[in-house]
């Protein structure tokens, strides 16, 4: 029988309390979650249980020798504007999301491919395996990409995604979020994370977000409203920086 939200909340609290007690006792801060975080049920079934297998020759970059190379000629002018990719305008609250890609010393990381994907304003993905019976938007596909500039800055124009149900437990809902992918200089360096919106009431109940047990690390996944990024008569603005490493690193889905 599927667990209730109250039972999942209790599990989340138990794991949070155990983490807080361990840190108070001198254990190191964990910026990234365990790969088998129990309240996130499917992670217990699919997380790696065996050691990594070395690539032949010992150099993981050898698998990239025949892979594609991304550059400015691969990005079109509207790839970062998800509201212009179809004949009509998508339904929903238009937003601008912008920030900087930084290394652990706060230096800009230039010329890096950043991709996003998200649900539409009703909380549905344009995906063949999507099972949420919310309406599709024929004018919104939900994917975009851009390259960081000389200051490491990126910007996307899109619509604010809606929350959606998922099968982790009874009445489970994911907070509104946007998926981000940062490629680096090779596919083997790809990082994937999620950006959330401030004040979402679903935060305490989401096992994926709460698997990041360090409160400061969780906070770094939440964008900040930035009025200077808002565009008059068009969109609200959110600022969100991505830090690749170090004590202020942004959580990524595969851990470190």
N, C-alpha and C positions, 0 to 999 in steps of 0.2 A: 504494500500500500504506500502511495506517495506521501511524503511528509508534508505537514502544514507549514505555513510561513512562520508561525509561532515556534515550531520545533526547530526550524532552520535558524531563526533569530537566536534561540537559546544556544545552539551549537556555535554560531558566530561569536556570541558573548563569551562562551567558555574558552574559545581559542584566543580571543582578544585578551581576556583576563590572564590567561597563562603566559601570553607573550609579554604583557605589561609587567607581570611579576618577574619574569626572567630578566628583562631589561633592568628593572629596579635592583635586581640582585647582581648585576654586573655583566650579564650576557650582552653580546654585541647587537646593535640595532640591525634589523633585517629590512633592507630597502626593497627587496623583492620577495614575493610569496613562495611558499612551498608548492612544489608542482603537484602534490597530492593533497591539496587543501580539502578536508572532508566535506564541508558544507557545499562546495562546488562539486556535485556528485560525479560528473563525467571525468573530472581530472583524476579521480582515483582509478578509473578504468583505462585511461589512455596515456598517463604520464610514463616517461622512460623508466625502466627498472633495471636495464643492463648498461654497462659502460659504453661510451661512445666508440664507434668504429673508426679507426684512422683511415684517411684517404690514402690510396696507393701512392707511394712516393713520399708521404709525410707532409706534403704541402697542399693545404685545402684550396689554395688559389689556382691549382692546376685544373680544377673542374670548371674554372671560369674562362679558360683560354678560348673556347669557342662560343661563349655567350655574347649577347648583345651589349653594345656600348651606348649609354645614354648621353645626350648632349642637347644644346640649345635648339638644334634643328629637329629634335624629336618632340618638342613641346609646341603646341599651337597657341594662339592668342586667347582662345576661350577654354582651354583645358582646365584652368583654375576657376572658371565661373560656371557652376553647375546649373545656373538659371538661364544660360544662353545656349544650351546644347540641343534644344529641340525647337520646333516651330512656335510653340506657345510657352507661356510662363508657367512654372510649376506652382502648385498650391502650397501655401504655408508662409510662415514668418521668415522673411529674408534676413540673413545674417552675413556678416563679414568676420572671418576668423584669420588672425594674423599673429605672427610671432617670429622668433629667431631660433635657428638651430645653432647650438653652442657646444663647445667641448668643455671638459671639466674645469678649465681655467677661465671660462667665460668668453673665449675667443670665437668669432663667427666661423661656421663651417660653410664654405662657399660652394656653389655649383652642385648641390646634392639634390637628387630626385626625391621629392616627397609626394606620396600618393594618399588619397583619402577615399573611403567608401562609407556609406551610411544608409539608414532607412529613410523613407520619405516622411512627410509631416504626420502621416497617419501611423507611423511605426512599422511600415512594410518595406522589405528589400525587393528590388527588382531582380529576383533570382528564381531559377526554375524549381528549386527545392524549398522555397519559402512556403510555410504552412499557415502563417497568420492571416486570417480572413479579413484584414483591413483592405481598403481600396488601393489599387495601384494608381499612380499618377503617370499618364502617358507622356507628360512633359518633364519627367524627372527620372533619370537613371541612377543617380546617387554615387557617381565616381568622378574623381578629378585628379589632376597631378600638376606639379609645377617644379621649378628649380629654384633653390635659394640664391639670392643675389649676393653682392660683394659684402654686405653686412650680415649675411646669413639669414636674411629675412624671407619669409614666404607669406602668401596671402591667398585665401579662397573666399569666393562668394557662393553661398548655398542657401538652403532653407533649414530651419532648425528641425532636427529629426524628432519623431515622437517616440515615447517608450513603447515597448512591445512585450508580450508574454513569451515565456520560454519554458521548457519542460523539466527544469531542475527539480521542482516540487510543486505542490498544489498552489495555484494562484501566484506563481512566480512572475515578476515583471522586471525587465531591465531598465535602468535609468536611461534617459536620452543621452546618446554619445556618438562620437565620430571616430572611426578607426583611422589611424595614421600609420603609414609605412615609410621608413627612411632607408634608402638602399645603401648608402655609403659608396665605396668604389667597386664593390663586387656583390653578387647575390649572397655570398656566404657571410657578408657583414650586415645583411638586412635586419632591421629592428622593427617590431610592430607594437603599437601601443594604442590606448584609447583616451580621448579627451571628453570630459564631462562638463556640464553646465552648472553654475552656482545655484545653491538652494534647492536642489532636487529632493523631494521628500522620499524618494526610493533609495537614497544612499544607504541608510542603515539596514536595509533588507536585501541588498544585492550581494550574493556570495562572491561574485567575481571581483567587484571593487573591494569588498571587505577582506578578500584574501591577501591584500596588501595591508598587513597588520600594523605597520608603522604609520602613525597618524600624519606625520609630516610628508611622508612619501605619497600617501593618499591625496593630501591637499595639493600636491604638485600635478595631479591629474585633472584638476578642476580649473577651467578657464576663468578669467576675471572679466567682468563687463568693463569695457573701455569706451567712454563716450567719444573720445577723439577718433576712434575707429568707426563709429557710426556714420552713416552717409545720409545727409538730409533727404527726407521724403522717400528713403529707399530701404535702409537696413540698419539693424543694431550691430554693434561691434564687440567682439570678444578677443582678448589677448591671451596667447598661450605659447610659452617658450618650451622647447625640447632640449634637454641637457643630456648629452650622450653618455657621460661617465662621471665618476667622482661622487662626493657626498650629497650633491644636489641633483643626481641623475634622475631622469624620468623613468618610471617603471615601464618595463617592456614585458611582453607576454611570455617570452622564453626564459626570463630570469637572466642571470649573469653566468 
